């Protein structure tokens, strides 16, 4: 991909980034007993969406980028 910051223009990136921020904010209020269970799982899941977009953007071709974005779709 030519533009390394092109992902910031994608609605899916903006929504995923907002989701990750919201999940961190919400889970901060969870009981401390959940920090290694539910909190950890929810945060990793939210961040993985953003990570797939960024990793896909770093790939050499548009086809590879679309493949990473397709990982985000629910089948």
C-alpha positions as CSV (number, residue, x, y, z in Angstrom):
1,X,0.0,0.0,0.0
2,X,1.3,3.4,-0.8
3,X,-0.2,5.5,2.0
4,X,0.8,4.1,5.4
5,X,-1.8,6.2,7.1
6,X,-4.6,5.3,4.7
7,X,-6.3,3.1,7.3
8,X,-7.2,6.2,9.3
9,X,-9.6,7.2,6.5
10,X,-11.5,3.9,6.8
11,X,-14.7,3.9,8.7
12,X,-14.0,0.4,9.9
13,X,-10.7,1.6,11.5
14,X,-12.3,4.6,13.2
15,X,-15.1,2.4,14.6
16,X,-12.7,-0.3,15.7
17,X,-10.5,2.3,17.4
18,X,-13.5,3.8,19.2
19,X,-14.6,0.3,20.2
20,X,-11.2,-0.5,21.7
21,X,-11.2,2.8,23.7
22,X,-14.8,2.2,24.9
23,X,-13.9,-1.4,26.0
24,X,-10.9,-0.2,28.0
25,X,-13.0,2.5,29.6
26,X,-15.9,0.2,30.4
27,X,-13.8,-2.7,31.7
28,X,-11.8,-0.4,34.0
29,X,-15.0,-0.4,36.1
30,X,-15.2,-4.2,36.3
31,X,-14.4,-5.9,39.5
32,X,-10.7,-6.5,40.1
33,X,-11.4,-10.2,40.3
34,X,-12.1,-10.2,36.6
35,X,-8.9,-8.5,35.5
36,X,-7.3,-11.7,34.3
37,X,-10.5,-13.2,33.0
38,X,-13.2,-11.3,31.3
39,X,-11.5,-7.9,31.2
40,X,-8.4,-9.4,29.6
41,X,-10.4,-11.3,27.0
42,X,-12.5,-8.3,26.1
43,X,-9.6,-6.0,25.7
44,X,-7.6,-8.4,23.6
45,X,-10.6,-9.0,21.3
46,X,-11.1,-5.3,20.8
47,X,-7.5,-4.6,20.1
48,X,-7.2,-7.5,17.7
49,X,-9.7,-5.8,15.4
50,X,-7.5,-2.7,15.2
51,X,-4.3,-4.8,14.9
52,X,-5.8,-6.7,11.9
53,X,-6.5,-3.5,10.1
54,X,-3.0,-2.1,10.7
55,X,-1.3,-5.4,9.8
56,X,-3.3,-5.6,6.6
57,X,-2.5,-2.0,5.7
58,X,1.2,-2.8,6.0
59,X,0.9,-5.6,3.4
60,X,2.3,-5.1,-0.1
61,X,-0.9,-5.4,-2.1
62,X,-4.5,-4.3,-1.9
63,X,-5.6,-7.9,-2.2
64,X,-3.7,-8.8,0.9
65,X,-5.2,-5.8,2.7
66,X,-8.7,-7.0,1.8
67,X,-7.9,-10.4,3.1
68,X,-7.0,-8.9,6.5
69,X,-10.2,-6.9,6.5
70,X,-12.2,-10.0,5.6
71,X,-11.0,-11.6,8.9
72,X,-13.2,-8.9,10.6
73,X,-16.4,-10.0,8.9
74,X,-18.8,-12.3,10.6
75,X,-19.8,-15.4,8.6
